[in-house]
Amino acid sequence: MFQLGEKVPDFRLPSVKGEELTLSSHQEEHNSWHFIIFFRGAWCPVCVEDLKNLQENAGFFEGKNVHLITVSSDKLDNLQKMAEEEGLSLTMLSDEDLKVSKEYGVYYHGEDAPYEDHGAHGEPAYFLINENGELLYQQRQTSPFGRPSATELRKIVQYISKNLKK
C-alpha cells in the first residue's frame, strides 16, 4: 500500500490500440493527473458496464485535466475484442504477467483463494495521481463489489482538487 503523496511506480504495458504505453512518458506528454483503474477482465459483465460508464464520463475527466488509464490482467486479444465490440476508446492496457498489478498491490484472486470466482484474475483497484506521479487517492478491492462508480470517481476528483494543499 502506498502513502498519500508517495510517487507510484512507473510502468510500460501494451495497449489495445497496438502501442506500448509508459506512464512517465504519458505524464510528461500530458502534464496532467491520471486515474489508473484496474479491472477484472473482458469476461466480467460488471467491468464492461463500468468501462462504458467511464467512457460516458470521459469528457468530465478531460475537462478536469485527468487522464483515464485502465489496466487488466486479461489477455490483450480479449481486451481488444471487448473494446471493439463495446466501442470503447479508453486507454486500455494488458498486464497479463501481473508485474504492474503486483507493484501496485492489486489483489489477485488466484487458485489458492478460499472461494471460486471465475478462475484467476486481478481485482478492481483505483489510483489517482498528480502530474508528478504522486498518489492522491487509492482504493483496492478483494472482490468485484464495492468499487466506486464513475459518479463517485468524479466526486473524488472534485473533492481533492478543491481541497488540494498548495
N, C-alpha and C positions, 0 to 999 in steps of 0.2 A: 504494500500500500504506500502511495506517495503522500508526502506532506504538501499542504497548500503552499504555493509559491515555489515549490521544487521544480526543476527542469525535468521534463519527461524524456524518455529515451527516443532518439532518432530512429527511423526505420525506413526500409526500402521494400516495397511489395508490388507484385504485378496487379494491374488494373484490368477491369472488364473491357476497357477501351483499347487494350493491346499495348499499353506502355507500362513502364515501371514508375512508381511514384515514390519520391523520397520526401519525408516530412520536412526536413530542414530546407530543402530546395523550394518546396511548395510555400513554406512560410516566408522565405526570402522574396519569392516572386510576388506574393500577395500582401505581405506585411499586415496580416490580419490575425484575428482569433481563429481557432479551429475547434470544432466539436468532433472528436474521434468517437465513433459509435460502433461498438462490436455487436454483431447479431449472430444468431444460431446458424442459419443457412437458408438456401433457396427452398428447401423442403419444408420449412416452417411457415404455416399459413399466417400466424400472428406476426412473424417478422416481415413477411411480404406486405401485410396491411400497414405495419409501422413504417416501412420504407416508402410506401405510396403516400402515407400521411406526411412524412418528411419532405417528399418531393413536392407536395401541395404547398408546404410551408417554406420552401427553399427561398422564395422571394423575401420573406421576412428576415431570414438569417443573412442573406446577401445584403439587405438594407442596413443591417447592424454590423456589417463587415465581419461576418462569421462564416467560415467555410465548413461545410459538412463533409466528413470523410467516413465512409462506412467500411467495416472490416469483418470478414467471416473466415472461419476455419474450413468452410466448404471449398470444394474444388472450383478452380477458375471457370471451367467449362459450364458447370451448373449455374454459377453466378451470372455468366454471360447470357445463358439461355433465359434465366429469370428476368434479367434486366431488359432483354429484347422483348420477351412476351408481355411484360408489365409496363413497357415504355418508360423505364426508369433511366434517368440521365445523371443520377447522383454519382459522385466519385465512389466507386465500389472496388475494394481490394480483397485479394485472397491471401490468407495466412495459413495455408494448408499444413505447413510444417510446425505451426504453433509458436514460432520464435517470438513474434511480437506479442502474441497473447500471453506468453509466459513472462516476458519483460514487463508487461503492464499488469500482471497479477490477475488476469481474467480467469474466472473459474472455468475449469474444464470438466465436463461430465464424461468421465472415462468408463471403461469396462468394470472398474473396481467400485463404481458408485453403488450406494445401497438400494437404488431402485432403477428400473428400466425407463429410459426416456429417449426413444428414437436413436439408440446407439451412442457412439462417442461424438462429442461436439463441444465447442465453446459456448458459453452462456452470454447473455447481454451485459454490456458494460459501457460506461459513458465517461468521457474525459474532455473537459473544456479547458483549453489552454490559451494563453495570451499570445501576442505577436512574437514574444521571446521564447515561447515553448514552456512557459511556467504554468503550473497547474492552478486553475481557478475553481474547479469542481470535479468531483469524481463520484461514481456510483457503480458498484459491481453486483450482479445478481448470481444466485446459486440455482435459479430455476427460471422458467420463462415468465413468471408472474411478478408484478410489482414494478415493472420498468416504467419510466416516465414517458408520457405521450409527447407528441410534437408541441402541443399547447403548453405542457409543463416545462419542456426544454426552452420554449420561448420565454416563459416567466423567469427561468433561471438566468438566461442571458440578460434580460431586462433588469433583474434584481442586482446581479453582480455588476453590470456596467454602471448602474445608478449609484451603487454603494462602494465602488472601487476607490481605494485609498490612493491619493496622488503621491 
